[in-house]
Amino acid sequence: MEEVIILLSTYNGDSYLSEQLDSLLNQSYTNWKCIIRDDKSSDNTLKIIERYIDKYPNYFTLLTDSENLGACKSFLKLFTASDGSYFMFCDQDDVWKKDKIFKTMLKMKELETRFSNEIPLLVHSDLEIVNQSLETIAPSMFTYQKLDSSSRKLNQLLVQNNITGCTMMINSSFKSYITNSNVNEIIMHDWWFGLIGAAFGQIGFVNEALILYRQHGANVVGAKKIDLMGTIKSLKTFIKKEDKYELITHTFKQANGFYDSYGAKLEVLQREILISYINFSKFNIVKKINIMNKYRFKKNYWVKDIVFHCLMLARKA
C-alpha cells in the first residue's frame, strides 16, 4: 500500500473542519499523511488543526506559513513544498466517503498500467452535492451541472473545467511542470492541473460520487444547477452586467499563461490550438467561426455553449 499525501488548505473553516478530518481518519485506505496549510485564519481553525496533530501525529502535520494567498496559490504552495508519489487535494468543508482514496488509487493504477507513471497522471471523480447538514441535494454533480466526464482534451479544457480539486489525485510527474507555472494567470489549481494532464499526460475519471460536496454560504467555488430555466434566469442577470466578457477573458489569460510556461514542450497541434485560442479576439468573424469549428471550442451544455459562442464572436481585442 503506497503512501498518499493529502494536501489541505484551510481558511476560517472551524464550522466543518472536524467532520472533514474525521472522514480522513475513517478511510479504508490507511497509508496516507495529511499536510495542512492555514491561509491566515482568524477563527478557531488553527486550534482544531493543532488538536488533531496532537492526537494523530502520524497522520497530520502543519506547514508553517503566515501569508494569506487565497485557495489557488495556497494549494500550489502545499504541492511544491511536499514530497511523495501520489497527491490528493482536500477542502476543509467536505466529507470523504470511506473508499475515496482506495477507489481513486485503483483508477490511478489502471492509468499507470495502460500508459506510464513517468507522465503526468490525474484521476478525478463525481461528487454528491449536499447541504450544510449533509442532506443530499443531488447524487451526481456531473448530472446536476450537465458536465461531460469525457471532456479531457486540451481544446475542451481551455474552455471549461470539469475537474473538481477535492476529488483529484495526481502523481509526482506533475512536479516538474508546476515549478514553472505562471501562477498569476491560473484561474484555479484544479483547472491548471487538468490542462497539464491534457497536454502532457492522461486523465482518468471514477464514475462514482466519492465525496459529500457541501454547499454553504462561504464556499469559494460552489455547485450551481444547470438546466434550461435556470440558465435563462442567469442569462437575464448576465445581460445587465457591465463586463459581459469577463466570463471568457480569464480563460484567454490562463491560456496565455499556460503557453508562456509550457509552449516549448507542446506538440505542434497543441501549440496551434493554444495560439488560436489566445489570439481569438483579433480575428474577423469568418476566421473566428472557422477556428471554433476546427478546434471545437465549446461548452458542455447547449444553452451555455450558445452564450459562449456569441461572446467569443462579439469580443474584440
C-alpha positions as CSV (number, residue, x, y, z in Angstrom):
1,M,0.0,0.0,0.0
2,E,1.8,3.1,-1.2
3,E,1.6,6.4,0.7
4,V,-0.7,9.1,-0.4
5,I,-0.1,12.7,0.5
6,I,-3.3,14.7,1.2
7,L,-2.9,18.5,0.8
8,L,-5.4,20.5,2.8
9,S,-5.7,24.3,2.7
10,T,-7.8,25.9,5.4
11,Y,-9.2,29.4,6.0
12,N,-11.7,30.2,8.7
13,G,-13.1,26.7,8.5
14,D,-13.9,25.9,12.1
15,S,-17.6,25.1,11.3
16,Y,-16.9,21.9,9.3
17,L,-13.2,21.1,9.6
18,S,-13.5,18.4,12.3
19,E,-16.0,16.4,10.2
20,Q,-13.6,16.5,7.2
21,L,-10.6,15.4,9.3
22,D,-12.7,12.6,10.9
23,S,-13.7,11.4,7.4
24,L,-10.0,11.2,6.5
25,L,-9.4,9.1,9.6
26,N,-12.2,6.8,8.6
27,Q,-10.7,5.9,5.2
28,S,-10.4,2.3,4.2
29,Y,-7.0,3.1,2.7
30,T,-4.8,3.8,5.7
31,N,-1.4,4.7,4.3
32,W,-1.8,8.4,4.0
33,K,-0.4,11.6,5.5
34,C,-2.2,15.0,5.5
35,I,-0.2,18.2,5.2
36,I,-2.2,21.3,6.2
37,R,-1.5,24.9,5.3
38,D,-3.6,27.5,7.0
39,D,-4.2,30.7,5.0
40,K,-4.1,33.0,8.0
41,S,-7.4,32.1,9.6
42,S,-8.9,34.4,12.2
43,D,-11.3,31.8,13.8
44,N,-10.6,28.6,15.7
45,T,-9.3,26.7,12.7
46,L,-5.7,26.5,13.9
47,K,-6.8,25.3,17.3
48,I,-8.7,22.4,15.7
49,I,-5.7,21.6,13.5
50,E,-3.4,21.6,16.5
51,R,-5.7,19.3,18.4
52,Y,-5.7,16.7,15.6
53,I,-1.9,16.9,15.2
54,D,-1.5,16.3,18.9
55,K,-3.9,13.3,18.8
56,Y,-2.8,11.9,15.4
57,P,0.8,13.0,14.8
58,N,1.4,10.2,12.3
59,Y,-1.4,11.5,10.1
60,F,-1.4,15.3,10.3
61,T,1.3,17.9,10.0
62,L,1.1,21.7,9.6
63,L,3.1,23.7,7.0
64,T,4.1,26.8,8.9
65,D,3.2,29.9,7.0
66,S,1.6,33.2,8.0
67,E,0.7,34.5,4.5
68,N,-2.8,34.9,3.1
69,L,-2.5,33.6,-0.5
70,G,-6.0,32.6,-1.4
71,A,-7.1,29.0,-2.2
72,C,-5.4,28.5,-5.5
73,K,-1.9,29.7,-4.5
74,S,-2.2,28.1,-1.2
75,F,-2.8,24.6,-2.7
76,L,0.1,25.2,-5.2
77,K,2.4,26.1,-2.4
78,L,1.4,23.0,-0.5
79,F,2.1,20.9,-3.5
80,T,5.5,22.4,-4.3
81,A,6.5,22.1,-0.6
82,S,5.6,18.4,-0.3
83,D,7.3,15.2,-1.4
84,G,5.6,12.0,-2.4
85,S,4.5,9.8,-5.2
86,Y,0.7,10.5,-5.1
87,F,-1.1,13.6,-4.0
88,M,-4.8,14.3,-3.2
89,F,-6.4,17.7,-2.6
90,C,-8.7,18.3,0.3
91,D,-11.2,21.1,1.1
92,Q,-12.0,22.0,4.7
93,D,-15.8,21.7,4.5
94,D,-16.5,18.4,2.7
95,V,-16.8,14.8,3.9
96,W,-14.9,12.0,2.1
97,K,-16.7,8.7,1.6
98,K,-14.9,5.7,3.2
99,D,-13.4,4.3,0.0
100,K,-12.5,7.6,-1.7
101,I,-8.7,7.1,-1.5
102,F,-8.9,3.4,-2.3
103,K,-11.1,3.8,-5.4
104,T,-9.2,6.7,-6.7
105,M,-5.9,4.8,-6.3
106,L,-7.4,1.9,-8.3
107,K,-8.1,4.2,-11.2
108,M,-4.6,5.7,-10.9
109,K,-3.0,2.2,-11.0
110,E,-5.1,1.4,-14.1
111,L,-3.7,4.5,-15.8
112,E,-0.2,3.5,-14.9
113,T,-0.7,0.1,-16.4
114,R,-2.2,1.5,-19.6
115,F,0.3,4.3,-20.0
116,S,3.3,5.1,-17.7
117,N,3.9,6.5,-14.3
118,E,6.6,8.8,-15.8
119,I,4.0,11.1,-17.4
120,P,1.5,13.4,-15.5
121,L,-1.5,11.2,-14.5
122,L,-4.6,12.8,-13.0
123,V,-7.7,11.0,-11.6
124,H,-10.9,12.7,-10.5
125,S,-14.4,11.6,-9.7
126,D,-18.1,12.6,-9.4
127,L,-19.4,14.3,-6.3
128,E,-22.6,14.1,-4.3
129,I,-23.9,17.6,-3.6
130,V,-25.2,18.1,-0.1
131,N,-26.4,21.0,2.1
132,Q,-24.9,22.3,5.3
133,S,-26.4,19.3,7.2
134,L,-25.1,16.8,4.7
135,E,-28.5,16.2,3.2
136,T,-28.4,15.2,-0.4
137,I,-29.2,18.0,-2.9
138,A,-28.1,15.9,-6.0
139,P,-26.5,12.5,-6.1
140,S,-24.3,13.4,-9.0
141,M,-22.7,16.8,-9.7
142,F,-21.9,15.8,-13.3
143,T,-25.6,15.2,-13.9
144,Y,-26.7,18.3,-11.9
145,Q,-24.3,20.6,-13.8
146,K,-24.5,18.8,-17.1
147,L,-20.8,18.1,-17.2
148,D,-19.1,15.7,-19.6
149,S,-16.5,13.4,-18.0
150,S,-15.1,12.6,-21.4
151,S,-14.1,16.2,-21.9
152,R,-10.4,15.8,-21.2
153,K,-8.6,17.1,-24.3
154,L,-6.7,20.4,-24.3
155,N,-9.2,22.2,-26.6
156,Q,-12.1,21.3,-24.3
157,L,-10.4,22.1,-21.0
158,L,-9.2,25.5,-22.3
159,V,-12.9,26.5,-22.4
160,Q,-14.5,24.7,-19.5
161,N,-13.1,22.8,-16.5
162,N,-14.8,19.7,-15.3
163,I,-12.2,18.6,-12.7
164,T,-13.0,19.4,-9.1
165,G,-9.9,19.8,-7.0
166,C,-11.3,18.0,-3.9
167,T,-11.8,14.8,-6.0
168,M,-8.4,14.9,-7.6
169,M,-5.3,12.6,-7.3
170,I,-2.2,13.3,-9.3
171,N,1.2,11.6,-9.5
172,S,4.6,13.1,-8.8
173,S,5.3,13.7,-12.5
174,F,3.4,17.0,-12.2
175,K,6.3,18.3,-10.0
176,S,8.5,19.4,-12.9
177,Y,5.6,21.2,-14.5
178,I,4.2,23.1,-11.6
179,T,7.5,24.7,-10.6
180,N,7.4,26.5,-13.9
181,S,3.8,27.6,-13.6
182,N,2.8,31.2,-14.3
183,V,0.7,31.3,-11.1
184,N,-0.7,34.8,-11.6
185,E,-2.7,33.6,-14.6
186,I,-4.2,30.5,-13.0
187,I,-7.9,30.6,-12.5
188,M,-7.9,27.6,-10.1
189,H,-5.3,25.0,-9.3
190,D,-7.5,22.0,-10.4
191,W,-8.1,23.7,-13.8
192,W,-4.3,24.2,-14.3
193,F,-3.5,20.6,-13.3
194,G,-6.2,19.5,-15.8
195,L,-4.5,21.5,-18.6
196,I,-1.2,19.9,-17.8
197,G,-2.7,16.4,-17.7
198,A,-4.4,17.0,-21.0
199,A,-1.3,18.4,-22.7
200,F,1.4,16.1,-21.4
201,G,-0.3,13.1,-19.7
202,Q,-3.5,11.3,-19.2
203,I,-6.7,12.0,-17.2
204,G,-9.0,9.3,-15.7
205,F,-12.5,9.5,-14.2
206,V,-14.1,7.5,-11.5
207,N,-17.8,7.5,-12.4
208,E,-19.0,7.4,-8.8
209,A,-19.5,10.1,-6.2
210,L,-16.7,9.6,-3.7
211,I,-17.3,12.8,-1.7
212,L,-20.0,14.7,0.0
213,Y,-19.6,18.2,-1.6
214,R,-21.0,20.6,1.0
215,Q,-22.7,23.7,-0.2
216,H,-23.0,26.7,2.2
217,G,-22.7,30.5,2.1
218,A,-18.9,30.5,2.4
219,N,-18.0,28.2,-0.5
220,V,-15.1,29.6,-2.6
221,V,-16.5,27.6,-5.5
222,G,-19.9,26.1,-5.4
223,A,-22.1,23.8,-7.5
224,K,-25.0,25.6,-9.3
225,K,-27.7,23.6,-11.0
226,I,-27.6,23.8,-14.8
227,D,-31.0,23.5,-16.5
228,L,-32.9,25.4,-19.2
229,M,-34.9,27.6,-16.9
230,G,-32.0,28.3,-14.5
231,T,-29.8,29.2,-17.4
232,I,-32.3,31.6,-18.9
233,K,-32.7,33.2,-15.5
234,S,-28.9,33.6,-15.2
235,L,-28.7,35.0,-18.7
236,K,-31.1,37.8,-17.8
237,T,-28.8,38.8,-14.9
238,F,-25.8,38.3,-17.1
239,I,-27.1,40.6,-19.8
240,K,-27.2,43.5,-17.3
241,K,-23.6,43.1,-16.3
242,E,-21.1,45.8,-17.4
243,D,-18.3,43.4,-18.2
244,K,-20.1,40.7,-20.2
245,Y,-16.7,39.3,-21.4
246,E,-15.3,38.6,-18.0
247,L,-16.6,35.0,-18.4
248,I,-14.1,34.3,-21.2
249,T,-11.4,36.9,-20.6
250,H,-10.0,34.9,-17.7
251,T,-9.7,31.8,-19.9
252,F,-7.7,33.7,-22.5
253,K,-5.3,34.9,-19.8
254,Q,-5.0,31.4,-18.4
255,A,-4.3,30.0,-21.9
256,N,-1.7,32.7,-22.4
257,G,0.0,31.8,-19.1
258,F,-0.1,28.2,-20.0
259,Y,1.6,28.9,-23.3
260,D,4.2,31.0,-21.7
261,S,5.0,28.3,-19.2
262,Y,5.0,25.2,-21.5
263,G,4.8,26.3,-25.1
264,A,8.3,24.9,-25.9
265,K,7.2,21.4,-24.7
266,L,3.9,21.3,-26.6
267,E,3.3,19.3,-29.8
268,V,2.7,21.3,-33.0
269,L,-1.1,20.8,-32.9
270,Q,-1.3,21.8,-29.3
271,R,0.6,25.0,-30.0
272,E,-1.8,25.7,-32.8
273,I,-4.8,25.2,-30.5
274,L,-3.4,27.5,-27.8
275,I,-2.2,30.2,-30.1
276,S,-5.6,30.2,-31.9
277,Y,-7.4,30.5,-28.6
278,I,-5.1,33.2,-27.2
279,N,-5.4,35.4,-30.3
280,F,-9.1,34.6,-31.0
281,S,-10.4,38.1,-30.4
282,K,-8.0,39.6,-33.0
283,F,-9.6,37.6,-35.9
284,N,-12.5,38.7,-38.1
285,I,-15.8,36.9,-37.7
286,V,-15.4,34.5,-40.6
287,K,-12.0,33.3,-39.2
288,K,-13.4,33.0,-35.7
289,I,-16.2,30.7,-36.9
290,N,-13.7,28.6,-38.8
291,I,-11.4,28.3,-35.8
292,M,-14.3,27.4,-33.5
293,N,-15.3,24.6,-35.9
294,K,-11.8,23.4,-36.5
295,Y,-10.7,23.2,-32.8
296,R,-14.2,22.6,-31.3
297,F,-14.0,25.3,-28.6
298,K,-17.4,24.7,-26.9
299,K,-19.2,24.3,-23.5
300,N,-20.8,21.1,-22.3
301,Y,-24.4,22.3,-22.2
302,W,-26.0,23.7,-25.4
303,V,-27.5,26.8,-23.9
304,K,-24.2,27.8,-22.2
305,D,-22.5,26.9,-25.5
306,I,-24.7,29.4,-27.5
307,V,-23.9,32.2,-25.0
308,F,-20.2,31.3,-25.0
309,H,-20.0,31.4,-28.8
310,C,-21.9,34.7,-29.0
311,L,-19.4,36.2,-26.6
312,M,-16.5,34.8,-28.4
313,L,-17.7,36.1,-31.8
314,A,-18.6,39.6,-30.4
315,R,-15.5,40.2,-28.3
316,K,-12.8,42.4,-29.8
317,A,-9.1,42.5,-28.9
